[in-house]
Amino acid sequence: GLQPQFSGTADHLSVSEVDVRYVSDGDVTICTATVLSNDTWTCSPAEPLADREYTYYASAGPGAQSPDRTLVIDTAVPSPPTITGPGRPLRK
């Protein structure tokens, strides 16, 4: 699994924290961020996210949420490449 960093913007004068939440899995909070004075926020999950697709959104409270986004975690090692040619020694 991985611990991706989620980031975004929010008005720090009206919002102090932002939660990043799963759409599926019962609306569980992935991480919580403090909105900085420059209106930005970042957070990462405390535990690595397992390999799979996640649909998530950022929420600053009831009625204040971002559109859903999708993230795919895939830490599987790809198959090694193969060599198919040349099949015999080359001579000049």
C-alpha positions in Angstrom: 0.0 0.0 0.0 0.9 3.7 -0.2 0.2 6.8 1.8 -0.6 9.4 -0.9 -0.7 13.1 0.0 -4.1 14.7 -0.7 -4.1 18.4 -1.2 -6.5 21.3 -2.1 -7.7 24.7 -1.3 -10.4 26.1 1.1 -11.2 29.5 2.4 -9.3 29.7 5.8 -11.6 32.5 7.0 -14.7 30.2 6.9 -13.2 26.7 7.3 -10.5 25.5 9.7 -10.3 21.8 8.8 -11.0 19.6 5.8 -11.6 15.8 5.9 -10.8 13.6 3.0 -13.4 10.8 3.0 -14.1 7.6 1.1 -17.4 7.6 -0.8 -17.6 3.9 -0.4 -16.7 2.1 2.9 -19.3 3.9 4.9 -17.9 7.5 4.4 -14.8 6.8 6.5 -12.3 9.6 6.9 -9.0 9.0 5.2 -7.2 12.0 6.7 -7.9 15.4 8.2 -6.1 18.6 7.3 -5.8 22.1 8.8 -6.5 24.9 6.3 -3.5 27.3 6.3 -3.7 31.1 6.0 -2.8 30.8 2.3 -6.1 28.7 1.8 -4.2 25.4 1.1 -4.4 22.1 2.9 -2.6 18.8 2.7 -3.0 15.5 4.5 -1.9 11.8 4.2 -3.5 8.7 5.7 -2.0 7.4 8.9 -1.8 3.9 7.5 -1.0 2.8 3.9 -4.0 2.4 1.6 -4.3 -1.1 0.2 -4.1 -1.8 -3.5 -7.5 -1.1 -5.1 -9.6 1.8 -6.5 -10.8 4.5 -4.1 -13.5 7.1 -4.7 -13.1 10.0 -2.4 -14.0 13.6 -1.8 -12.9 16.5 0.5 -15.4 17.8 3.0 -15.5 21.1 5.0 -18.8 20.2 6.7 -22.4 19.5 5.7 -23.1 20.7 2.2 -19.5 21.8 1.6 -17.8 19.0 -0.3 -15.8 18.7 -3.4 -16.8 16.6 -6.4 -15.8 12.9 -6.2 -12.4 11.8 -7.5 -10.9 8.4 -8.1 -7.5 7.1 -7.1 -6.1 3.7 -8.0 -3.4 2.2 -5.7 -1.4 -0.5 -7.5 1.9 -1.5 -6.0 2.3 -4.8 -7.9 5.6 -5.2 -9.6 5.2 -5.3 -13.4 6.4 -8.3 -15.3 9.9 -8.0 -16.6 10.4 -7.1 -20.3 11.4 -9.8 -22.8 13.9 -9.6 -25.6 12.7 -11.0 -28.9 15.5 -10.1 -31.3 17.9 -10.2 -32.8 17.7 -14.0 -32.6 21.2 -14.7 -33.9 24.6 -13.1 -34.0 24.9 -10.1 -36.3 28.0 -9.8 -38.6 29.1 -6.8 -40.6 
